[in-house]
Amino acid sequence: MACRFTPRGPLCVAVSLAQRPISVQIRTGTTLPMMCTAQGRLFLAGMSRRDRLQWATAQGESPEALAALEPVLARMRTEGHALNQGDNEPDIAAVSVPIKGAGRSALTLSVFGTLSRFDPGFIQRAQAVLKAAAAELVAEIAS
């Protein structure tokens, strides 16, 4: 899935459906919550502290809730990816990476599915594949 920033939350702009008989899906045009999704947290992590506070005020989020999220956002900036393990929807997980352009997160790329499939090995593989895809997109845009 690819998401772009909106003040209400990440907007799904593209999705590739799994070729499995049973899978988790999301529709393009869906807006995800900002504070409890991997995609939203990446957008928050890419903002300055001042911009995050302005965003929280405008969206009616408490400064305390945002402050509690700061260690998670700092880790995401360091590691270059975000993980959601049932934080938004029970039993649904996601790994997401930012696609940066002009010094900010322009999009996020992610994989998502049932939480039971997101074991440590899968998470590591997903991070590597997503980071490689993000780097390819950035290089393609820059050329």
A tleap script that builds the chain and sets N, CA, C and O, in Angstrom:
source leaprc.protein.ff14SB
mol = sequence {
  NMET ALA CYS ARG PHE THR PRO ARG GLY PRO
  LEU CYS VAL ALA VAL SER LEU ALA GLN ARG
  PRO ILE SER VAL GLN ILE ARG THR GLY THR
  THR LEU PRO MET MET CYS THR ALA GLN GLY
  ARG LEU PHE LEU ALA GLY MET SER ARG ARG
  ASP ARG LEU GLN TRP ALA THR ALA GLN GLY
  GLU SER PRO GLU ALA LEU ALA ALA LEU GLU
  PRO VAL LEU ALA ARG MET ARG THR GLU GLY
  HIE ALA LEU ASN GLN GLY ASP ASN GLU PRO
  ASP ILE ALA ALA VAL SER VAL PRO ILE LYS
  GLY ALA GLY ARG SER ALA LEU THR LEU SER
  VAL PHE GLY THR LEU SER ARG PHE ASP PRO
  GLY PHE ILE GLN ARG ALA GLN ALA VAL LEU
  LYS ALA ALA ALA ALA GLU LEU VAL ALA GLU
  ILE ALA CSER
}
set mol.1.N position { 0.843 -1.167 0.000 }
set mol.1.CA position { 0.000 0.000 0.000 }
set mol.1.C position { 0.891 1.234 0.000 }
set mol.1.O position { 1.954 1.254 0.620 }
set mol.2.N position { 0.441 2.247 -0.698 }
set mol.2.CA position { 1.105 3.551 -0.669 }
set mol.2.C position { 0.112 4.549 -0.097 }
set mol.2.O position { -1.064 4.550 -0.462 }
set mol.3.N position { 0.600 5.407 0.811 }
set mol.3.CA position { -0.242 6.432 1.424 }
set mol.3.C position { 0.434 7.789 1.302 }
set mol.3.O position { 1.659 7.900 1.335 }
set mol.4.N position { -0.393 8.814 1.160 }
set mol.4.CA position { 0.110 10.189 1.190 }
set mol.4.C position { -0.468 10.867 2.422 }
set mol.4.O position { -1.480 10.435 2.975 }
set mol.5.N position { 0.193 11.932 2.836 }
set mol.5.CA position { -0.220 12.668 4.025 }
set mol.5.C position { -1.482 13.484 3.752 }
set mol.5.O position { -1.613 14.120 2.706 }
set mol.6.N position { -2.397 13.454 4.701 }
set mol.6.CA position { -3.464 14.443 4.816 }
set mol.6.C position { -3.527 14.786 6.300 }
set mol.6.O position { -3.128 13.966 7.127 }
set mol.7.N position { -4.011 15.967 6.663 }
set mol.7.CA position { -4.083 16.310 8.080 }
set mol.7.C position { -4.956 15.349 8.901 }
set mol.7.O position { -4.718 15.168 10.096 }
set mol.8.N position { -5.951 14.740 8.277 }
set mol.8.CA position { -6.809 13.790 8.995 }
set mol.8.C position { -6.123 12.449 9.212 }
set mol.8.O position { -6.470 11.710 10.133 }
set mol.9.N position { -5.139 12.135 8.356 }
set mol.9.CA position { -4.432 10.864 8.458 }
set mol.9.C position { -3.958 10.413 7.101 }
set mol.9.O position { -4.314 11.018 6.090 }
set mol.10.N position { -3.150 9.346 7.055 }
set mol.10.CA position { -2.636 8.845 5.787 }
set mol.10.C position { -3.775 8.406 4.871 }
set mol.10.O position { -4.693 7.705 5.298 }
set mol.11.N position { -3.706 8.822 3.618 }
set mol.11.CA position { -4.714 8.475 2.622 }
set mol.11.C position { -4.146 7.398 1.718 }
set mol.11.O position { -3.095 7.591 1.107 }
set mol.12.N position { -4.827 6.269 1.627 }
set mol.12.CA position { -4.394 5.172 0.757 }
set mol.12.C position { -4.600 5.598 -0.696 }
set mol.12.O position { -5.724 5.845 -1.133 }
set mol.13.N position { -3.489 5.680 -1.438 }
set mol.13.CA position { -3.563 6.098 -2.840 }
set mol.13.C position { -3.315 4.940 -3.810 }
set mol.13.O position { -3.633 5.047 -4.995 }
set mol.14.N position { -2.757 3.851 -3.324 }
set mol.14.CA position { -2.521 2.680 -4.167 }
set mol.14.C position { -2.406 1.451 -3.285 }
set mol.14.O position { -1.882 1.507 -2.172 }
set mol.15.N position { -2.904 0.346 -3.804 }
set mol.15.CA position { -2.822 -0.907 -3.054 }
set mol.15.C position { -2.707 -2.063 -4.041 }
set mol.15.O position { -3.322 -2.055 -5.107 }
set mol.16.N position { -1.919 -3.043 -3.667 }
set mol.16.CA position { -1.780 -4.260 -4.451 }
set mol.16.C position { -2.377 -5.388 -3.630 }
set mol.16.O position { -1.988 -5.602 -2.481 }
set mol.17.N position { -3.318 -6.107 -4.214 }
set mol.17.CA position { -3.988 -7.178 -3.478 }
set mol.17.C position { -3.164 -8.458 -3.514 }
set mol.17.O position { -2.564 -8.804 -4.531 }
set mol.18.N position { -3.151 -9.145 -2.389 }
set mol.18.CA position { -2.437 -10.423 -2.292 }
set mol.18.C position { -3.124 -11.458 -3.180 }
set mol.18.O position { -4.342 -11.430 -3.361 }
set mol.19.N position { -2.338 -12.352 -3.719 }
set mol.19.CA position { -2.876 -13.409 -4.577 }
set mol.19.C position { -3.193 -14.655 -3.758 }
set mol.19.O position { -2.873 -15.773 -4.161 }
set mol.20.N position { -3.812 -14.455 -2.628 }
set mol.20.CA position { -4.203 -15.552 -1.751 }
set mol.20.C position { -5.728 -15.646 -1.762 }
set mol.20.O position { -6.410 -14.648 -1.996 }
set mol.21.N position { -6.261 -16.829 -1.511 }
set mol.21.CA position { -7.714 -16.949 -1.491 }
set mol.21.C position { -8.363 -16.109 -0.378 }
set mol.21.O position { -9.476 -15.607 -0.534 }
set mol.22.N position { -7.663 -15.970 0.721 }
set mol.22.CA position { -8.155 -15.170 1.843 }
set mol.22.C position { -7.059 -14.167 2.191 }
set mol.22.O position { -5.912 -14.543 2.430 }
set mol.23.N position { -7.426 -12.885 2.217 }
set mol.23.CA position { -6.424 -11.864 2.519 }
set mol.23.C position { -7.094 -10.657 3.157 }
set mol.23.O position { -8.317 -10.516 3.148 }
set mol.24.N position { -6.259 -9.797 3.707 }
set mol.24.CA position { -6.710 -8.529 4.270 }
set mol.24.C position { -6.599 -7.499 3.157 }
set mol.24.O position { -5.617 -7.489 2.415 }
set mol.25.N position { -7.589 -6.641 3.034 }
set mol.25.CA position { -7.516 -5.613 1.994 }
set mol.25.C position { -7.950 -4.261 2.536 }
set mol.25.O position { -8.583 -4.162 3.587 }
set mol.26.N position { -7.595 -3.235 1.796 }
set mol.26.CA position { -8.012 -1.874 2.093 }
set mol.26.C position { -8.342 -1.211 0.763 }
set mol.26.O position { -7.715 -1.509 -0.254 }
set mol.27.N position { -9.290 -0.343 0.767 }
set mol.27.CA position { -9.689 0.347 -0.461 }
set mol.27.C position { -8.872 1.625 -0.635 }
set mol.27.O position { -8.561 2.307 0.341 }
set mol.28.N position { -8.528 1.943 -1.882 }
set mol.28.CA position { -7.925 3.240 -2.135 }
set mol.28.C position { -8.956 4.298 -1.747 }
set mol.28.O position { -10.162 4.100 -1.897 }
set mol.29.N position { -8.459 5.411 -1.252 }
set mol.29.CA position { -9.341 6.470 -0.765 }
set mol.29.C position { -9.636 6.386 0.720 }
set mol.29.O position { -10.252 7.290 1.285 }
set mol.30.N position { -9.199 5.304 1.360 }
set mol.30.CA position { -9.400 5.155 2.801 }
set mol.30.C position { -8.394 6.020 3.555 }
set mol.30.O position { -7.208 6.032 3.223 }
set mol.31.N position { -8.866 6.739 4.565 }
set mol.31.CA position { -7.987 7.523 5.433 }
set mol.31.C position { -7.775 6.745 6.721 }
set mol.31.O position { -8.733 6.358 7.391 }
set mol.32.N position { -6.518 6.521 7.061 }
set mol.32.CA position { -6.148 5.787 8.272 }
set mol.32.C position { -5.930 6.759 9.423 }
set mol.32.O position { -5.636 7.932 9.191 }
set mol.33.N position { -6.070 6.291 10.656 }
set mol.33.CA position { -5.746 7.140 11.801 }
set mol.33.C position { -4.248 7.468 11.838 }
set mol.33.O position { -3.417 6.666 11.411 }
set mol.34.N position { -3.927 8.623 12.340 }
set mol.34.CA position { -2.530 9.073 12.366 }
set mol.34.C position { -1.759 8.481 13.546 }
set mol.34.O position { -0.616 8.055 13.380 }
set mol.35.N position { -2.357 8.448 14.718 }
set mol.35.CA position { -1.610 8.119 15.941 }
set mol.35.C position { -1.390 6.617 16.160 }
set mol.35.O position { -0.480 6.232 16.893 }
set mol.36.N position { -2.209 5.769 15.537 }
set mol.36.CA position { -2.106 4.341 15.863 }
set mol.36.C position { -1.818 3.455 14.662 }
set mol.36.O position { -1.986 2.238 14.742 }
set mol.37.N position { -1.387 4.043 13.549 }
set mol.37.CA position { -1.007 3.231 12.389 }
set mol.37.C position { 0.468 3.454 12.083 }
set mol.37.O position { 1.031 4.503 12.397 }
set mol.38.N position { 1.074 2.464 11.475 }
set mol.38.CA position { 2.488 2.587 11.097 }
set mol.38.C position { 2.675 3.745 10.127 }
set mol.38.O position { 3.640 4.501 10.235 }
set mol.39.N position { 1.755 3.882 9.184 }
set mol.39.CA position { 1.854 4.929 8.178 }
set mol.39.C position { 1.716 6.316 8.821 }
set mol.39.O position { 2.508 7.215 8.538 }
set mol.40.N position { 0.729 6.480 9.671 }
set mol.40.CA position { 0.518 7.770 10.329 }
set mol.40.C position { 1.667 8.155 11.232 }
set mol.40.O position { 2.094 9.309 11.252 }
set mol.41.N position { 2.161 7.196 11.970 }
set mol.41.CA position { 3.282 7.479 12.869 }
set mol.41.C position { 4.528 7.893 12.089 }
set mol.41.O position { 5.308 8.723 12.556 }
set mol.42.N position { 4.716 7.314 10.895 }
set mol.42.CA position { 5.856 7.741 10.077 }
set mol.42.C position { 5.715 9.198 9.654 }
set mol.42.O position { 6.691 9.948 9.667 }
set mol.43.N position { 4.505 9.600 9.279 }
set mol.43.CA position { 4.301 11.011 8.920 }
set mol.43.C position { 4.550 11.903 10.135 }
set mol.43.O position { 5.167 12.961 10.009 }
set mol.44.N position { 4.079 11.489 11.298 }
set mol.44.CA position { 4.333 12.270 12.512 }
set mol.44.C position { 5.823 12.328 12.814 }
set mol.44.O position { 6.340 13.381 13.188 }
set mol.45.N position { 6.514 11.211 12.656 }
set mol.45.CA position { 7.952 11.162 12.935 }
set mol.45.C position { 8.726 12.085 12.004 }
set mol.45.O position { 9.779 12.603 12.377 }
set mol.46.N position { 8.210 12.295 10.794 }
set mol.46.CA position { 8.880 13.160 9.835 }
set mol.46.C position { 8.644 14.643 10.054 }
set mol.46.O position { 9.292 15.475 9.419 }
set mol.47.N position { 7.727 14.980 10.942 }
set mol.47.CA position { 7.437 16.389 11.240 }
set mol.47.C position { 8.357 16.904 12.335 }
set mol.47.O position { 8.884 16.131 13.135 }
set mol.48.N position { 8.541 18.204 12.360 }
set mol.48.CA position { 9.242 18.809 13.496 }
set mol.48.C position { 8.327 18.731 14.724 }
set mol.48.O position { 7.114 18.574 14.588 }
set mol.49.N position { 8.902 18.839 15.895 }
set mol.49.CA position { 8.110 18.810 17.130 }
set mol.49.C position { 7.026 19.901 17.090 }
set mol.49.O position { 5.882 19.666 17.480 }
set mol.50.N position { 7.401 21.081 16.619 }
set mol.50.CA position { 6.451 22.189 16.539 }
set mol.50.C position { 5.291 21.859 15.594 }
set mol.50.O position { 4.130 22.115 15.913 }
set mol.51.N position { 5.613 21.290 14.435 }
set mol.51.CA position { 4.568 20.911 13.479 }
set mol.51.C position { 3.666 19.812 14.036 }
set mol.51.O position { 2.457 19.820 13.800 }
set mol.52.N position { 4.258 18.856 14.783 }
set mol.52.CA position { 3.435 17.812 15.407 }
set mol.52.C position { 2.458 18.419 16.403 }
set mol.52.O position { 1.287 18.038 16.440 }
set mol.53.N position { 2.934 19.363 17.213 }
set mol.53.CA position { 2.054 20.004 18.192 }
set mol.53.C position { 0.947 20.799 17.503 }
set mol.53.O position { -0.203 20.770 17.940 }
set mol.54.N position { 1.290 21.504 16.437 }
set mol.54.CA position { 0.266 22.237 15.685 }
set mol.54.C position { -0.742 21.273 15.067 }
set mol.54.O position { -1.945 21.534 15.075 }
set mol.55.N position { -0.247 20.161 14.532 }
set mol.55.CA position { -1.138 19.159 13.969 }
set mol.55.C position { -2.078 18.627 15.050 }
set mol.55.O position { -3.287 18.543 14.835 }
set mol.56.N position { -1.529 18.271 16.204 }
set mol.56.CA position { -2.343 17.710 17.286 }
set mol.56.C position { -3.426 18.693 17.726 }
set mol.56.O position { -4.575 18.300 17.927 }
set mol.57.N position { -3.071 19.951 17.874 }
set mol.57.CA position { -4.035 20.965 18.273 }
set mol.57.C position { -5.148 21.083 17.229 }
set mol.57.O position { -6.327 21.109 17.582 }
set mol.58.N position { -4.784 21.154 15.967 }
set mol.58.CA position { -5.768 21.306 14.886 }
set mol.58.C position { -6.688 20.091 14.777 }
set mol.58.O position { -7.849 20.224 14.392 }
set mol.59.N position { -6.173 18.906 15.114 }
set mol.59.CA position { -6.962 17.677 14.975 }
set mol.59.C position { -7.635 17.250 16.274 }
set mol.59.O position { -8.311 16.222 16.312 }
set mol.60.N position { -7.456 18.027 17.333 }
set mol.60.CA position { -8.096 17.693 18.604 }
set mol.60.C position { -7.427 16.566 19.365 }
set mol.60.O position { -8.048 15.935 20.220 }
set mol.61.N position { -6.175 16.314 19.062 }
set mol.61.CA position { -5.408 15.296 19.803 }
set mol.61.C position { -4.757 15.959 21.005 }
set mol.61.O position { -4.320 17.107 20.931 }
set mol.62.N position { -4.696 15.242 22.094 }
set mol.62.CA position { -4.122 15.840 23.297 }
set mol.62.C position { -2.600 15.897 23.212 }
set mol.62.O position { -1.969 14.977 22.692 }
set mol.63.N position { -2.014 16.974 23.721 }
set mol.63.CA position { -0.553 17.059 23.757 }
set mol.63.C position { 0.065 15.916 24.570 }
set mol.63.O position { 1.180 15.481 24.283 }
set mol.64.N position { -0.652 15.437 25.570 }
set mol.64.CA position { -0.150 14.337 26.402 }
set mol.64.C position { -0.051 13.036 25.596 }
set mol.64.O position { 0.923 12.295 25.720 }
set mol.65.N position { -1.060 12.771 24.778 }
set mol.65.CA position { -1.031 11.566 23.947 }
set mol.65.C position { 0.117 11.634 22.944 }
set mol.65.O position { 0.797 10.641 22.687 }
set mol.66.N position { 0.317 12.818 22.389 }
set mol.66.CA position { 1.420 13.002 21.444 }
set mol.66.C position { 2.763 12.856 22.155 }
set mol.66.O position { 3.684 12.236 21.622 }
set mol.67.N position { 2.877 13.424 23.355 }
set mol.67.CA position { 4.124 13.313 24.123 }
set mol.67.C position { 4.434 11.854 24.455 }
set mol.67.O position { 5.595 11.446 24.440 }
set mol.68.N position { 3.408 11.076 24.753 }
set mol.68.CA position { 3.616 9.663 25.069 }
set mol.68.C position { 4.130 8.893 23.859 }
set mol.68.O position { 4.785 7.863 24.015 }
set mol.69.N position { 3.842 9.379 22.663 }
set mol.69.CA position { 4.264 8.724 21.434 }
set mol.69.C position { 5.683 9.107 21.012 }
set mol.69.O position { 6.268 8.456 20.147 }
set mol.70.N position { 6.238 10.162 21.618 }
set mol.70.CA position { 7.556 10.672 21.194 }
set mol.70.C position { 8.665 9.617 21.178 }
set mol.70.O position { 9.433 9.592 20.217 }
set mol.71.N position { 8.794 8.743 22.187 }
set mol.71.CA position { 9.864 7.726 22.111 }
set mol.71.C position { 9.698 6.783 20.913 }
set mol.71.O position { 10.686 6.372 20.304 }
set mol.72.N position { 8.466 6.446 20.581 }
set mol.72.CA position { 8.195 5.584 19.426 }
set mol.72.C position { 8.599 6.305 18.140 }
set mol.72.O position { 9.215 5.708 17.257 }
set mol.73.N position { 8.252 7.581 18.038 }
set mol.73.CA position { 8.593 8.360 16.849 }
set mol.73.C position { 10.107 8.508 16.705 }
set mol.73.O position { 10.637 8.438 15.596 }
set mol.74.N position { 10.793 8.708 17.809 }
set mol.74.CA position { 12.256 8.817 17.773 }
set mol.74.C position { 12.876 7.516 17.274 }
set mol.74.O position { 13.812 7.541 16.475 }
set mol.75.N position { 12.363 6.388 17.739 }
set mol.75.CA position { 12.870 5.085 17.287 }
set mol.75.C position { 12.615 4.901 15.791 }
set mol.75.O position { 13.463 4.362 15.081 }
set mol.76.N position { 11.460 5.344 15.313 }
set mol.76.CA position { 11.148 5.224 13.884 }
set mol.76.C position { 12.104 6.048 13.034 }
set mol.76.O position { 12.539 5.608 11.970 }
set mol.77.N position { 12.428 7.241 13.510 }
set mol.77.CA position { 13.381 8.077 12.764 }
set mol.77.C position { 14.739 7.391 12.687 }
set mol.77.O position { 15.390 7.430 11.643 }
set mol.78.N position { 15.172 6.771 13.766 }
set mol.78.CA position { 16.458 6.088 13.809 }
set mol.78.C position { 16.455 4.833 12.942 }
set mol.78.O position { 17.394 4.601 12.181 }
set mol.79.N position { 15.405 4.026 13.054 }
set mol.79.CA position { 15.353 2.735 12.366 }
set mol.79.C position { 14.880 2.839 10.918 }
set mol.79.O position { 15.157 1.947 10.115 }
set mol.80.N position { 14.174 3.909 10.574 }
set mol.80.CA position { 13.720 4.104 9.202 }
set mol.80.C position { 12.501 3.299 8.808 }
set mol.80.O position { 12.223 3.139 7.620 }
set mol.81.N position { 11.771 2.792 9.784 }
set mol.81.CA position { 10.546 2.056 9.489 }
set mol.81.C position { 9.621 2.111 10.708 }
set mol.81.O position { 10.029 2.497 11.803 }
set mol.82.N position { 8.374 1.717 10.486 }
set mol.82.CA position { 7.391 1.668 11.570 }
set mol.82.C position { 6.706 0.312 11.553 }
set mol.82.O position { 6.590 -0.332 10.511 }
set mol.83.N position { 6.261 -0.102 12.715 }
set mol.83.CA position { 5.576 -1.381 12.871 }
set mol.83.C position { 4.293 -1.158 13.653 }
set mol.83.O position { 4.279 -0.453 14.662 }
set mol.84.N position { 3.239 -1.756 13.184 }
set mol.84.CA position { 1.955 -1.733 13.869 }
set mol.84.C position { 1.581 -3.191 14.106 }
set mol.84.O position { 1.487 -3.968 13.156 }
set mol.85.N position { 1.372 -3.558 15.336 }
set mol.85.CA position { 1.018 -4.939 15.657 }
set mol.85.C position { -0.318 -4.960 16.394 }
set mol.85.O position { -0.379 -5.197 17.600 }
set mol.86.N position { -1.373 -4.709 15.647 }
set mol.86.CA position { -2.708 -4.707 16.229 }
set mol.86.C position { -3.066 -3.410 16.915 }
set mol.86.O position { -4.052 -3.366 17.651 }
set mol.87.N position { -2.302 -2.346 16.704 }
set mol.87.CA position { -2.545 -1.073 17.383 }
set mol.87.C position { -3.802 -0.363 16.875 }
set mol.87.O position { -4.473 0.335 17.635 }
set mol.88.N position { -4.116 -0.539 15.601 }
set mol.88.CA position { -5.291 0.117 15.028 }
set mol.88.C position { -6.467 -0.850 14.928 }
set mol.88.O position { -7.571 -0.534 15.372 }
set mol.89.N position { -6.238 -1.999 14.360 }
set mol.89.CA position { -7.246 -3.046 14.221 }
set mol.89.C position { -6.708 -4.308 14.875 }
set mol.89.O position { -5.583 -4.718 14.587 }
set mol.90.N position { -7.487 -4.928 15.747 }
set mol.90.CA position { -7.009 -6.170 16.363 }
set mol.90.C position { -6.668 -7.202 15.288 }
set mol.90.O position { -7.395 -7.353 14.306 }
set mol.91.N position { -5.576 -7.896 15.483 }
set mol.91.CA position { -5.145 -8.984 14.607 }
set mol.91.C position { -4.650 -8.536 13.231 }
set mol.91.O position { -4.446 -9.375 12.354 }
set mol.92.N position { -4.451 -7.223 13.025 }
set mol.92.CA position { -3.905 -6.716 11.765 }
set mol.92.C position { -2.571 -6.036 12.067 }
set mol.92.O position { -2.457 -5.250 13.008 }
set mol.93.N position { -1.577 -6.350 11.259 }
set mol.93.CA position { -0.235 -5.788 11.447 }
set mol.93.C position { 0.214 -5.100 10.163 }
set mol.93.O position { -0.315 -5.357 9.081 }
set mol.94.N position { 1.199 -4.223 10.307 }
set mol.94.CA position { 1.774 -3.541 9.144 }
set mol.94.C position { 3.221 -3.176 9.424 }
set mol.94.O position { 3.608 -2.907 10.561 }
set mol.95.N position { 4.008 -3.176 8.361 }
set mol.95.CA position { 5.363 -2.630 8.362 }
set mol.95.C position { 5.343 -1.538 7.312 }
set mol.95.O position { 4.837 -1.745 6.209 }
set mol.96.N position { 5.889 -0.372 7.645 }
set mol.96.CA position { 5.838 0.766 6.726 }
set mol.96.C position { 7.163 1.506 6.725 }
set mol.96.O position { 7.858 1.573 7.739 }
set mol.97.N position { 7.501 2.066 5.557 }
set mol.97.CA position { 8.703 2.890 5.409 }
set mol.97.C position { 8.311 4.194 4.717 }
set mol.97.O position { 7.348 4.235 3.950 }
set mol.98.N position { 9.066 5.260 4.994 }
set mol.98.CA position { 8.770 6.525 4.315 }
set mol.98.C position { 9.474 6.604 2.965 }
set mol.98.O position { 10.533 6.010 2.763 }
set mol.99.N position { 8.872 7.339 2.058 }
set mol.99.CA position { 9.528 7.746 0.825 }
set mol.99.C position { 9.722 9.241 0.970 }
set mol.99.O position { 8.759 10.008 1.001 }
set mol.100.N position { 10.982 9.647 1.058 }
set mol.100.CA position { 11.278 11.047 1.343 }
set mol.100.C position { 11.639 11.799 0.075 }
set mol.100.O position { 12.339 11.289 -0.800 }
set mol.101.N position { 11.148 13.009 0.004 }
set mol.101.CA position { 11.462 13.904 -1.092 }
set mol.101.C position { 11.511 15.318 -0.568 }
set mol.101.O position { 10.656 15.716 0.223 }
set mol.102.N position { 12.481 16.072 -0.988 }
set mol.102.CA position { 12.642 17.465 -0.542 }
set mol.102.C position { 12.696 17.559 0.989 }
set mol.102.O position { 12.166 18.500 1.581 }
set mol.103.N position { 13.344 16.571 1.621 }
set mol.103.CA position { 13.549 16.617 3.062 }
set mol.103.C position { 12.355 16.266 3.919 }
set mol.103.O position { 12.393 16.461 5.134 }
set mol.104.N position { 11.277 15.743 3.310 }
set mol.104.CA position { 10.112 15.370 4.107 }
set mol.104.C position { 9.556 14.048 3.596 }
set mol.104.O position { 9.883 13.608 2.494 }
set mol.105.N position { 8.716 13.425 4.406 }
set mol.105.CA position { 8.068 12.185 3.990 }
set mol.105.C position { 6.949 12.524 3.022 }
set mol.105.O position { 5.963 13.162 3.392 }
set mol.106.N position { 7.113 12.087 1.766 }
set mol.106.CA position { 6.115 12.379 0.737 }
set mol.106.C position { 5.050 11.284 0.669 }
set mol.106.O position { 3.875 11.563 0.428 }
set mol.107.N position { 5.466 10.054 0.882 }
set mol.107.CA position { 4.578 8.892 0.852 }
set mol.107.C position { 5.075 7.876 1.858 }
set mol.107.O position { 6.186 7.984 2.378 }
set mol.108.N position { 4.238 6.892 2.124 }
set mol.108.CA position { 4.686 5.712 2.862 }
set mol.108.C position { 4.380 4.495 2.004 }
set mol.108.O position { 3.393 4.470 1.269 }
set mol.109.N position { 5.230 3.495 2.105 }
set mol.109.CA position { 4.997 2.187 1.493 }
set mol.109.C position { 4.849 1.195 2.630 }
set mol.109.O position { 5.587 1.260 3.613 }
set mol.110.N position { 3.905 0.279 2.507 }
set mol.110.CA position { 3.725 -0.681 3.594 }
set mol.110.C position { 3.197 -2.007 3.097 }
set mol.110.O position { 2.607 -2.112 2.022 }
set mol.111.N position { 3.425 -3.006 3.909 }
set mol.111.CA position { 2.774 -4.302 3.765 }
set mol.111.C position { 1.931 -4.493 5.016 }
set mol.111.O position { 2.298 -4.049 6.104 }
set mol.112.N position { 0.812 -5.151 4.846 }
set mol.112.CA position { -0.072 -5.372 5.985 }
set mol.112.C position { -0.769 -6.714 5.815 }
set mol.112.O position { -0.878 -7.238 4.707 }
set mol.113.N position { -1.229 -7.251 6.915 }
set mol.113.CA position { -1.935 -8.532 6.885 }
set mol.113.C position { -2.254 -8.982 8.289 }
set mol.113.O position { -2.217 -8.198 9.237 }
set mol.114.N position { -2.565 -10.251 8.408 }
set mol.114.CA position { -2.928 -10.781 9.715 }
set mol.114.C position { -1.701 -10.809 10.630 }
set mol.114.O position { -0.596 -11.154 10.212 }
set mol.115.N position { -1.926 -10.444 11.857 }
set mol.115.CA position { -0.858 -10.345 12.854 }
set mol.115.C position { -0.083 -11.657 12.986 }
set mol.115.O position { 1.131 -11.638 13.192 }
set mol.116.N position { -0.761 -12.777 12.872 }
set mol.116.CA position { -0.098 -14.078 13.047 }
set mol.116.C position { 0.982 -14.336 11.996 }
set mol.116.O position { 1.874 -15.150 12.234 }
set mol.117.N position { 0.931 -13.671 10.850 }
set mol.117.CA position { 1.940 -13.850 9.803 }
set mol.117.C position { 3.169 -12.973 10.015 }
set mol.117.O position { 4.187 -13.169 9.352 }
set mol.118.N position { 3.086 -12.008 10.929 }
set mol.118.CA position { 4.167 -11.046 11.123 }
set mol.118.C position { 5.134 -11.512 12.202 }
set mol.118.O position { 5.266 -10.881 13.251 }
set mol.119.N position { 5.808 -12.628 11.931 }
set mol.119.CA position { 6.834 -13.094 12.862 }
set mol.119.C position { 8.111 -12.287 12.612 }
set mol.119.O position { 8.191 -11.576 11.611 }
set mol.120.N position { 9.109 -12.380 13.495 }
set mol.120.CA position { 10.322 -11.564 13.330 }
set mol.120.C position { 10.999 -11.722 11.966 }
set mol.120.O position { 11.487 -10.739 11.408 }
set mol.121.N position { 11.035 -12.924 11.429 }
set mol.121.CA position { 11.660 -13.137 10.126 }
set mol.121.C position { 10.917 -12.410 9.016 }
set mol.121.O position { 11.534 -11.780 8.158 }
set mol.122.N position { 9.593 -12.498 9.035 }
set mol.122.CA position { 8.800 -11.806 8.020 }
set mol.122.C position { 8.976 -10.300 8.136 }
set mol.122.O position { 9.110 -9.608 7.126 }
set mol.123.N position { 8.977 -9.792 9.356 }
set mol.123.CA position { 9.133 -8.349 9.573 }
set mol.123.C position { 10.471 -7.871 9.011 }
set mol.123.O position { 10.529 -6.837 8.345 }
set mol.124.N position { 11.547 -8.617 9.273 }
set mol.124.CA position { 12.864 -8.234 8.746 }
set mol.124.C position { 12.886 -8.244 7.221 }
set mol.124.O position { 13.425 -7.326 6.601 }
set mol.125.N position { 12.299 -9.284 6.610 }
set mol.125.CA position { 12.254 -9.351 5.140 }
set mol.125.C position { 11.424 -8.204 4.576 }
set mol.125.O position { 11.813 -7.579 3.590 }
set mol.126.N position { 10.294 -7.932 5.196 }
set mol.126.CA position { 9.424 -6.852 4.718 }
set mol.126.C position { 10.138 -5.509 4.806 }
set mol.126.O position { 10.058 -4.704 3.878 }
set mol.127.N position { 10.832 -5.261 5.911 }
set mol.127.CA position { 11.579 -4.007 6.057 }
set mol.127.C position { 12.596 -3.851 4.933 }
set mol.127.O position { 12.706 -2.783 4.331 }
set mol.128.N position { 13.327 -4.905 4.656 }
set mol.128.CA position { 14.369 -4.845 3.623 }
set mol.128.C position { 13.762 -4.599 2.247 }
set mol.128.O position { 14.257 -3.760 1.495 }
set mol.129.N position { 12.705 -5.313 1.914 }
set mol.129.CA position { 12.071 -5.160 0.603 }
set mol.129.C position { 11.467 -3.759 0.466 }
set mol.129.O position { 11.620 -3.117 -0.574 }
set mol.130.N position { 10.789 -3.286 1.503 }
set mol.130.CA position { 10.176 -1.956 1.450 }
set mol.130.C position { 11.232 -0.852 1.346 }
set mol.130.O position { 11.063 0.098 0.582 }
set mol.131.N position { 12.311 -0.977 2.107 }
set mol.131.CA position { 13.365 0.041 2.043 }
set mol.131.C position { 14.020 0.064 0.667 }
set mol.131.O position { 14.340 1.134 0.149 }
set mol.132.N position { 14.221 -1.109 0.072 }
set mol.132.CA position { 14.793 -1.168 -1.278 }
set mol.132.C position { 13.833 -0.536 -2.294 }
set mol.132.O position { 14.266 0.210 -3.172 }
set mol.133.N position { 12.555 -0.826 -2.182 }
set mol.133.CA position { 11.568 -0.246 -3.095 }
set mol.133.C position { 11.499 1.267 -2.933 }
set mol.133.O position { 11.401 1.996 -3.919 }
set mol.134.N position { 11.549 1.737 -1.694 }
set mol.134.CA position { 11.524 3.187 -1.442 }
set mol.134.C position { 12.751 3.852 -2.049 }
set mol.134.O position { 12.645 4.918 -2.656 }
set mol.135.N position { 13.911 3.231 -1.890 }
set mol.135.CA position { 15.143 3.793 -2.465 }
set mol.135.C position { 15.056 3.842 -3.988 }
set mol.135.O position { 15.494 4.817 -4.597 }
set mol.136.N position { 14.504 2.819 -4.602 }
set mol.136.CA position { 14.333 2.801 -6.060 }
set mol.136.C position { 13.410 3.937 -6.512 }
set mol.136.O position { 13.696 4.623 -7.493 }
set mol.137.N position { 12.311 4.126 -5.796 }
set mol.137.CA position { 11.383 5.205 -6.157 }
set mol.137.C position { 12.025 6.569 -6.027 }
set mol.137.O position { 11.854 7.424 -6.896 }
set mol.138.N position { 12.763 6.780 -4.949 }
set mol.138.CA position { 13.437 8.064 -4.754 }
set mol.138.C position { 14.454 8.291 -5.876 }
set mol.138.O position { 14.542 9.394 -6.414 }
set mol.139.N position { 15.215 7.268 -6.227 }
set mol.139.CA position { 16.205 7.387 -7.297 }
set mol.139.C position { 15.511 7.669 -8.633 }
set mol.139.O position { 15.992 8.482 -9.423 }
set mol.140.N position { 14.409 7.015 -8.878 }
set mol.140.CA position { 13.658 7.224 -10.131 }
set mol.140.C position { 13.117 8.649 -10.215 }
set mol.140.O position { 13.174 9.281 -11.270 }
set mol.141.N position { 12.600 9.141 -9.114 }
set mol.141.CA position { 12.067 10.511 -9.080 }
set mol.141.C position { 13.181 11.536 -9.293 }
set mol.141.O position { 12.990 12.542 -9.976 }
set mol.142.N position { 14.358 11.266 -8.695 }
set mol.142.CA position { 15.480 12.196 -8.778 }
set mol.142.C position { 16.104 12.248 -10.172 }
set mol.142.O position { 16.737 13.240 -10.533 }
set mol.143.N position { 15.929 11.188 -10.948 }
set mol.143.CA position { 16.589 11.172 -12.270 }
set mol.143.C position { 15.765 11.821 -13.357 }
set mol.143.O position { 16.196 11.876 -14.509 }
savepdb mol mol.pdb
quit
